[in-house]
Amino acid sequence: MAAMGEVIDANAFAGGPFVARFEEAYARFCETKHCVGVANGTDSLWFSLLALGVGPGHEVITAPMTFMATAEAITYAGARPVFVDIDPRTFTIDVTKIEAAITPRTKAIMPVHLFGQCADLDPIMEIARRHKLVVIEDAAQAQGALYRGRKAGSIGDAGSFSFYPGKNLGAWGEAGAVTTNDPALRERLMMFREHGQKKKYYHDVVGWNGRMDGLQGAVLSVKLKYLDQANNGRRRAAARYHELLAGVAGVSLPAEADYGRHIYHVYAIRVQQRDDLLQRLGQRGISCGIHYPVPVHLQHAYANLGYKRGDFPVSESCADTFLSLPMFPELTDLQIETVARELTSLLAAPQPVGVRSA
Ligand SMILES: Cc1ncc(COP(=O)(O)O)c(C=O)c1O
Protein backbone atom coordinates (compact mmCIF):
# COMPACT_ATOMS: atom_id res chain seq x y z
CA MET A 1 0.00 0.00 0.00
CA ALA A 2 2.89 2.34 0.78
CA ALA A 3 4.48 1.61 -2.62
CA MET A 4 1.20 2.34 -4.38
CA GLY A 5 0.84 5.57 -2.41
CA GLU A 6 4.22 6.70 -3.75
CA VAL A 7 3.05 6.18 -7.35
CA ILE A 8 -0.12 8.16 -6.68
CA ASP A 9 1.83 11.00 -5.02
CA ALA A 10 4.23 11.10 -7.99
CA ASN A 11 1.38 10.93 -10.52
CA ALA A 12 3.47 8.32 -12.39
CA PHE A 13 0.78 6.00 -13.74
CA ALA A 14 1.86 5.06 -17.28
CA GLY A 15 5.44 3.78 -17.51
CA GLY A 16 7.80 6.07 -15.59
CA PRO A 17 10.24 5.67 -12.69
CA PHE A 18 8.42 2.91 -10.82
CA VAL A 19 8.43 0.74 -13.93
CA ALA A 20 12.12 1.57 -14.53
CA ARG A 21 12.95 0.54 -10.96
CA PHE A 22 11.20 -2.80 -11.42
CA GLU A 23 12.93 -3.36 -14.77
CA GLU A 24 16.32 -2.95 -13.11
CA ALA A 25 15.43 -5.31 -10.28
CA TYR A 26 13.92 -7.93 -12.57
CA ALA A 27 16.90 -7.87 -14.97
CA ARG A 28 19.14 -8.45 -11.93
CA PHE A 29 16.89 -11.30 -10.76
CA CYS A 30 16.95 -12.93 -14.21
CA GLU A 31 20.69 -12.33 -14.60
CA THR A 32 20.16 -10.45 -17.86
CA LYS A 33 21.47 -7.04 -18.89
CA HIS A 34 18.04 -5.59 -19.66
CA CYS A 35 14.36 -5.87 -18.91
CA VAL A 36 11.59 -3.95 -20.67
CA GLY A 37 8.27 -3.76 -18.80
CA VAL A 38 5.11 -4.00 -20.90
CA ALA A 39 1.34 -4.14 -20.43
CA ASN A 40 0.95 -7.96 -20.35
CA GLY A 41 2.60 -11.23 -21.37
CA THR A 42 0.87 -11.34 -24.75
CA ASP A 43 2.39 -7.97 -25.66
CA SER A 44 5.79 -9.17 -24.43
CA LEU A 45 5.66 -12.10 -26.88
CA TRP A 46 4.33 -9.96 -29.71
CA PHE A 47 6.85 -7.13 -29.24
CA SER A 48 9.70 -9.67 -28.97
CA LEU A 49 8.72 -11.15 -32.33
CA LEU A 50 8.38 -7.72 -33.98
CA ALA A 51 11.63 -6.43 -32.50
CA LEU A 52 13.48 -9.54 -33.70
CA GLY A 53 12.21 -9.03 -37.25
CA VAL A 54 9.55 -11.75 -37.40
CA GLY A 55 6.75 -10.85 -39.80
CA PRO A 56 4.68 -11.86 -42.82
CA GLY A 57 6.01 -14.87 -44.72
CA HIS A 58 7.79 -16.26 -41.65
CA GLU A 59 7.08 -19.37 -39.61
CA VAL A 60 7.63 -19.70 -35.88
CA ILE A 61 8.01 -23.11 -34.27
CA THR A 62 6.30 -23.63 -30.92
CA ALA A 63 4.39 -26.25 -28.92
CA PRO A 64 0.63 -26.80 -29.23
CA MET A 65 0.28 -27.53 -25.51
CA THR A 66 0.34 -23.95 -24.28
CA PHE A 67 -1.94 -21.03 -23.56
CA MET A 68 -3.45 -19.51 -26.70
CA ALA A 69 -1.41 -16.30 -26.32
CA THR A 70 1.80 -18.00 -27.51
CA ALA A 71 0.30 -18.64 -30.95
CA GLU A 72 -1.77 -15.44 -31.01
CA ALA A 73 1.37 -13.33 -30.73
CA ILE A 74 2.88 -15.16 -33.72
CA THR A 75 -0.29 -14.55 -35.75
CA TYR A 76 -0.41 -10.87 -34.78
CA ALA A 77 3.21 -10.47 -35.87
CA GLY A 78 2.00 -11.61 -39.30
CA ALA A 79 3.77 -14.98 -39.14
CA ARG A 80 2.45 -18.54 -39.04
CA PRO A 81 2.65 -20.80 -35.98
CA VAL A 82 4.13 -24.22 -36.75
CA PHE A 83 3.63 -26.77 -34.00
CA VAL A 84 5.92 -29.49 -32.70
CA ASP A 85 4.65 -32.00 -30.14
CA ILE A 86 5.77 -32.01 -26.51
CA ASP A 87 7.94 -34.42 -24.57
CA PRO A 88 5.71 -36.63 -22.39
CA ARG A 89 8.02 -36.27 -19.37
CA THR A 90 8.56 -32.51 -19.22
CA PHE A 91 5.48 -31.33 -21.19
CA THR A 92 7.76 -28.90 -23.08
CA ILE A 93 8.67 -28.94 -26.78
CA ASP A 94 10.21 -32.24 -27.94
CA VAL A 95 13.65 -31.16 -29.09
CA THR A 96 14.11 -34.31 -31.18
CA LYS A 97 11.25 -33.19 -33.45
CA ILE A 98 12.18 -29.54 -34.05
CA GLU A 99 14.53 -29.93 -37.02
CA ALA A 100 11.93 -31.80 -39.09
CA ALA A 101 9.64 -28.74 -38.78
CA ILE A 102 12.21 -26.22 -40.06
CA THR A 103 11.58 -24.82 -43.56
CA PRO A 104 13.19 -21.95 -45.51
CA ARG A 105 10.48 -19.71 -43.98
CA THR A 106 11.29 -20.56 -40.35
CA LYS A 107 12.54 -17.50 -38.49
CA ALA A 108 12.17 -18.30 -34.80
CA ILE A 109 11.67 -21.01 -32.19
CA MET A 110 9.46 -20.16 -29.24
CA PRO A 111 9.82 -22.82 -26.53
CA VAL A 112 7.23 -22.62 -23.75
CA HIS A 113 8.42 -23.32 -20.19
CA LEU A 114 5.10 -24.95 -19.40
CA PHE A 115 3.90 -25.12 -15.79
CA GLY A 116 7.17 -23.59 -14.52
CA GLN A 117 9.67 -26.03 -16.01
CA CYS A 118 12.18 -24.95 -18.66
CA ALA A 119 12.24 -26.56 -22.07
CA ASP A 120 15.54 -28.29 -22.88
CA LEU A 121 17.26 -25.09 -24.01
CA ASP A 122 20.81 -26.25 -24.89
CA PRO A 123 19.75 -28.37 -27.89
CA ILE A 124 17.19 -25.71 -28.88
CA MET A 125 19.88 -22.99 -28.92
CA GLU A 126 22.21 -25.29 -30.85
CA ILE A 127 19.58 -25.98 -33.54
CA ALA A 128 18.67 -22.28 -33.70
CA ARG A 129 22.28 -21.16 -34.16
CA ARG A 130 22.88 -23.77 -36.84
CA HIS A 131 19.80 -22.68 -38.81
CA LYS A 132 20.22 -18.95 -38.02
CA LEU A 133 16.95 -18.71 -36.11
CA VAL A 134 16.12 -16.54 -33.11
CA VAL A 135 14.82 -18.00 -29.86
CA ILE A 136 12.15 -16.36 -27.72
CA GLU A 137 11.54 -18.15 -24.44
CA ASP A 138 7.89 -18.04 -23.44
CA ALA A 139 8.68 -17.89 -19.73
CA ALA A 140 5.23 -16.58 -18.74
CA GLN A 141 4.91 -19.45 -16.22
CA ALA A 142 8.55 -19.69 -15.18
CA GLN A 143 9.69 -16.66 -13.14
CA GLY A 144 12.75 -17.95 -11.29
CA ALA A 145 12.89 -21.42 -12.88
CA LEU A 146 16.41 -22.65 -13.66
CA TYR A 147 17.98 -24.38 -16.65
CA ARG A 148 21.40 -25.85 -15.82
CA GLY A 149 21.78 -23.18 -13.15
CA ARG A 150 20.73 -20.30 -15.43
CA LYS A 151 17.53 -18.35 -15.05
CA ALA A 152 14.56 -18.82 -17.38
CA GLY A 153 14.47 -15.89 -19.79
CA SER A 154 18.26 -15.41 -19.81
CA ILE A 155 19.22 -17.98 -22.46
CA GLY A 156 17.25 -17.19 -25.64
CA ASP A 157 17.56 -13.96 -27.62
CA ALA A 158 14.59 -12.74 -25.59
CA GLY A 159 12.69 -14.01 -22.55
CA SER A 160 9.00 -13.20 -22.34
CA PHE A 161 7.17 -12.96 -19.01
CA SER A 162 3.59 -12.49 -17.89
CA PHE A 163 2.78 -11.05 -14.48
CA TYR A 164 -0.92 -11.86 -14.69
CA PRO A 165 -2.17 -11.95 -11.06
CA GLY A 166 -2.22 -15.77 -10.91
CA LYS A 167 1.41 -16.15 -12.00
CA ASN A 168 4.21 -17.03 -9.54
CA LEU A 169 5.13 -13.34 -9.70
CA GLY A 170 1.75 -11.69 -10.14
CA ALA A 171 0.84 -8.02 -10.45
CA TRP A 172 -2.35 -6.48 -9.08
CA GLY A 173 -3.66 -6.28 -12.62
CA GLU A 174 -2.07 -6.97 -16.00
CA ALA A 175 1.66 -6.69 -16.66
CA GLY A 176 4.50 -8.37 -18.55
CA ALA A 177 8.17 -7.94 -19.44
CA VAL A 178 10.88 -8.96 -21.88
CA THR A 179 14.41 -9.78 -20.74
CA THR A 180 17.43 -9.66 -23.05
CA ASN A 181 21.18 -9.18 -23.10
CA ASP A 182 21.05 -7.26 -26.39
CA PRO A 183 20.98 -3.46 -26.01
CA ALA A 184 19.74 -2.93 -29.60
CA LEU A 185 16.82 -5.29 -28.96
CA ARG A 186 16.01 -3.38 -25.78
CA GLU A 187 15.82 -0.13 -27.78
CA ARG A 188 13.45 -1.67 -30.32
CA LEU A 189 11.25 -3.16 -27.61
CA MET A 190 11.03 0.25 -25.92
CA MET A 191 9.93 1.74 -29.24
CA PHE A 192 7.25 -0.87 -29.88
CA ARG A 193 5.70 -0.45 -26.43
CA GLU A 194 5.52 3.33 -26.94
CA HIS A 195 3.88 3.87 -30.35
CA GLY A 196 7.16 3.42 -32.22
CA GLN A 197 8.66 6.59 -30.79
CA LYS A 198 12.04 7.27 -29.23
CA LYS A 199 11.31 10.96 -28.88
CA LYS A 200 7.80 12.04 -27.95
CA TYR A 201 5.58 12.57 -31.03
CA TYR A 202 8.32 11.46 -33.47
CA HIS A 203 7.39 7.95 -34.66
CA ASP A 204 10.08 5.88 -36.41
CA VAL A 205 7.94 2.75 -36.77
CA VAL A 206 4.31 1.83 -36.22
CA GLY A 207 4.22 0.59 -32.65
CA TRP A 208 1.54 0.10 -30.02
CA ASN A 209 0.49 1.29 -26.59
CA GLY A 210 2.08 -1.47 -24.53
CA ARG A 211 3.48 0.31 -21.48
CA MET A 212 3.40 -1.19 -18.00
CA ASP A 213 1.35 0.76 -15.43
CA GLY A 214 3.33 2.59 -12.76
CA LEU A 215 1.18 0.98 -10.07
CA GLN A 216 2.06 -2.49 -11.38
CA GLY A 217 5.77 -1.61 -11.45
CA ALA A 218 5.58 -0.59 -7.80
CA VAL A 219 3.62 -3.68 -6.73
CA LEU A 220 5.94 -6.01 -8.66
CA SER A 221 9.05 -4.43 -7.10
CA VAL A 222 7.71 -5.28 -3.65
CA LYS A 223 6.50 -8.76 -4.58
CA LEU A 224 9.76 -9.66 -6.37
CA LYS A 225 11.47 -9.68 -2.95
CA TYR A 226 9.27 -12.64 -1.98
CA LEU A 227 9.46 -14.59 -5.25
CA ASP A 228 12.16 -17.07 -4.21
CA GLN A 229 10.32 -17.75 -0.98
CA ALA A 230 7.05 -18.24 -2.90
CA ASN A 231 8.69 -20.59 -5.41
CA ASN A 232 10.18 -22.59 -2.53
CA GLY A 233 6.71 -22.83 -0.99
CA ARG A 234 5.37 -24.29 -4.24
CA ARG A 235 8.29 -26.75 -4.43
CA ARG A 236 7.58 -27.86 -0.87
CA ALA A 237 3.91 -28.42 -1.74
CA ALA A 238 4.88 -30.34 -4.91
CA ALA A 239 7.27 -32.56 -2.94
CA ARG A 240 4.50 -33.38 -0.46
CA TYR A 241 2.03 -34.19 -3.27
CA HIS A 242 4.71 -36.46 -4.76
CA GLU A 243 5.16 -38.31 -1.46
CA LEU A 244 1.45 -38.80 -0.91
CA LEU A 245 0.51 -39.70 -4.48
CA ALA A 246 3.49 -41.84 -5.52
CA GLY A 247 2.25 -45.32 -6.26
CA VAL A 248 -1.45 -44.41 -6.30
CA ALA A 249 -2.92 -46.50 -9.10
CA GLY A 250 -4.12 -44.48 -12.06
CA VAL A 251 -2.13 -41.32 -11.24
CA SER A 252 0.85 -40.18 -13.26
CA LEU A 253 2.88 -37.48 -11.50
CA PRO A 254 4.73 -34.52 -13.04
CA ALA A 255 8.50 -34.97 -13.27
CA GLU A 256 11.34 -32.53 -12.69
CA ALA A 257 13.96 -32.78 -15.45
CA ASP A 258 17.50 -33.34 -14.17
CA TYR A 259 18.60 -30.18 -16.04
CA GLY A 260 16.54 -27.71 -14.08
CA ARG A 261 14.57 -26.34 -11.19
CA HIS A 262 10.80 -26.52 -11.61
CA ILE A 263 8.81 -23.76 -9.91
CA TYR A 264 5.41 -25.49 -10.15
CA HIS A 265 3.27 -22.68 -11.46
CA VAL A 266 0.91 -25.58 -12.14
CA TYR A 267 1.05 -29.04 -10.55
CA ALA A 268 -0.60 -31.20 -13.24
CA ILE A 269 -1.11 -34.90 -12.70
CA ARG A 270 -2.48 -37.16 -15.44
CA VAL A 271 -5.53 -39.35 -14.83
CA GLN A 272 -8.12 -41.21 -16.90
CA GLN A 273 -11.77 -40.09 -16.55
CA ARG A 274 -10.38 -36.68 -15.70
CA ASP A 275 -13.61 -34.70 -16.26
CA ASP A 276 -15.56 -36.90 -13.88
CA LEU A 277 -12.82 -36.67 -11.26
CA LEU A 278 -12.66 -32.89 -11.61
CA GLN A 279 -16.38 -32.65 -10.99
CA ARG A 280 -16.38 -35.00 -8.01
CA LEU A 281 -13.40 -33.30 -6.38
CA GLY A 282 -15.29 -30.03 -6.80
CA GLN A 283 -18.26 -31.54 -4.96
CA ARG A 284 -15.89 -32.29 -2.08
CA GLY A 285 -14.75 -28.67 -1.98
CA ILE A 286 -11.47 -29.18 -3.88
CA SER A 287 -11.32 -27.00 -6.92
CA CYS A 288 -8.92 -28.18 -9.61
CA GLY A 289 -8.24 -26.88 -13.13
CA ILE A 290 -7.31 -28.07 -16.61
CA HIS A 291 -4.33 -26.53 -18.39
CA TYR A 292 -5.32 -26.89 -21.17
CA PRO A 293 -8.36 -28.87 -22.35
CA VAL A 294 -7.81 -28.17 -26.07
CA PRO A 295 -4.31 -27.97 -27.58
CA VAL A 296 -3.83 -24.89 -29.74
CA HIS A 297 -3.67 -26.78 -33.06
CA LEU A 298 -7.23 -28.02 -32.45
CA GLN A 299 -8.67 -24.66 -31.38
CA HIS A 300 -11.50 -23.48 -33.61
CA ALA A 301 -9.69 -20.17 -34.11
CA TYR A 302 -6.83 -22.01 -35.82
CA ALA A 303 -8.89 -24.26 -38.09
CA ASN A 304 -7.34 -22.32 -41.00
CA LEU A 305 -3.90 -23.80 -40.20
CA GLY A 306 -5.16 -27.20 -41.34
CA TYR A 307 -4.08 -29.34 -38.39
CA LYS A 308 -6.20 -32.29 -37.29
CA ARG A 309 -6.62 -34.63 -34.33
CA GLY A 310 -3.79 -37.15 -34.36
CA ASP A 311 -1.13 -34.65 -35.50
CA PHE A 312 0.35 -34.22 -31.99
CA PRO A 313 -0.60 -37.29 -29.94
CA VAL A 314 1.30 -36.40 -26.77
CA SER A 315 -0.29 -32.93 -26.52
CA GLU A 316 -3.72 -34.39 -27.32
CA SER A 317 -3.42 -37.12 -24.73
CA CYS A 318 -2.23 -34.58 -22.14
CA ALA A 319 -5.19 -32.32 -22.93
CA ASP A 320 -7.51 -35.27 -22.21
CA THR A 321 -5.82 -36.35 -18.98
CA PHE A 322 -4.22 -33.30 -17.31
CA LEU A 323 -5.67 -32.35 -13.94
CA SER A 324 -4.13 -29.37 -12.12
CA LEU A 325 -4.27 -29.84 -8.36
CA PRO A 326 -4.51 -26.82 -6.03
CA MET A 327 -1.10 -25.12 -5.99
CA PHE A 328 0.02 -21.96 -4.24
CA PRO A 329 2.90 -21.20 -1.87
CA GLU A 330 0.82 -21.07 1.29
CA LEU A 331 -0.83 -24.51 0.89
CA THR A 332 -0.79 -26.16 4.32
CA ASP A 333 0.14 -29.78 4.94
CA LEU A 334 -3.45 -30.42 6.01
CA GLN A 335 -4.78 -29.02 2.72
CA ILE A 336 -2.33 -31.12 0.67
CA GLU A 337 -3.16 -34.25 2.69
CA THR A 338 -6.89 -33.60 2.21
CA VAL A 339 -6.50 -33.27 -1.56
CA ALA A 340 -4.41 -36.45 -1.74
CA ARG A 341 -6.83 -38.39 0.48
CA GLU A 342 -9.95 -37.36 -1.47
CA LEU A 343 -8.28 -38.00 -4.81
CA THR A 344 -7.08 -41.42 -3.71
CA SER A 345 -10.50 -42.39 -2.36
CA LEU A 346 -12.27 -41.28 -5.55
CA LEU A 347 -9.83 -43.25 -7.68
CA ALA A 348 -10.30 -46.34 -5.51
CA ALA A 349 -14.10 -46.16 -5.90
CA PRO A 350 -14.71 -45.21 -9.50
CA GLN A 351 -18.17 -44.08 -10.53
CA PRO A 352 -20.04 -46.90 -12.32
CA VAL A 353 -20.24 -46.18 -16.04
CA GLY A 354 -23.40 -44.24 -16.91
CA VAL A 355 -24.04 -43.06 -13.34
CA ARG A 356 -23.68 -39.30 -13.00
CA SER A 357 -23.30 -37.54 -9.70
CA ALA A 358 -26.13 -35.21 -8.73
C1 LIG B 1 2.48 -19.72 -21.58
C2 LIG B 1 1.85 -18.36 -21.60
N1 LIG B 1 2.19 -17.49 -22.58
C3 LIG B 1 1.67 -16.26 -22.63
C4 LIG B 1 0.78 -15.81 -21.68
C5 LIG B 1 0.16 -14.46 -21.84
O1 LIG B 1 0.32 -13.62 -20.76
P1 LIG B 1 -0.77 -12.50 -20.40
O2 LIG B 1 -1.98 -13.19 -19.89
O3 LIG B 1 -0.08 -11.69 -19.34
O4 LIG B 1 -1.04 -11.72 -21.62
C6 LIG B 1 0.43 -16.66 -20.62
C7 LIG B 1 -0.45 -16.22 -19.54
O5 LIG B 1 -1.55 -16.34 -19.36
C8 LIG B 1 0.96 -17.98 -20.60
O6 LIG B 1 0.63 -18.83 -19.64
The ligand as a Gaussian input file, in Angstrom:
#p B3LYP/6-31G(d) Opt

LIG

0 1
 C        2.485000     -19.720000     -21.585000
 C        1.854000     -18.361000     -21.603000
 N        2.190000     -17.492000     -22.584000
 C        1.673000     -16.258000     -22.633000
 C        0.777000     -15.807000     -21.682000
 C        0.161000     -14.461000     -21.838000
 O        0.324000     -13.620000     -20.760000
 P       -0.767000     -12.502000     -20.398000
 O       -1.980000     -13.195000     -19.888000
 O       -0.084000     -11.688000     -19.342000
 O       -1.038000     -11.717000     -21.622000
 C        0.431000     -16.661000     -20.622000
 C       -0.447000     -16.219000     -19.535000
 O       -1.554000     -16.335000     -19.356000
 C        0.963000     -17.977000     -20.605000
 O        0.629000     -18.834000     -19.638000

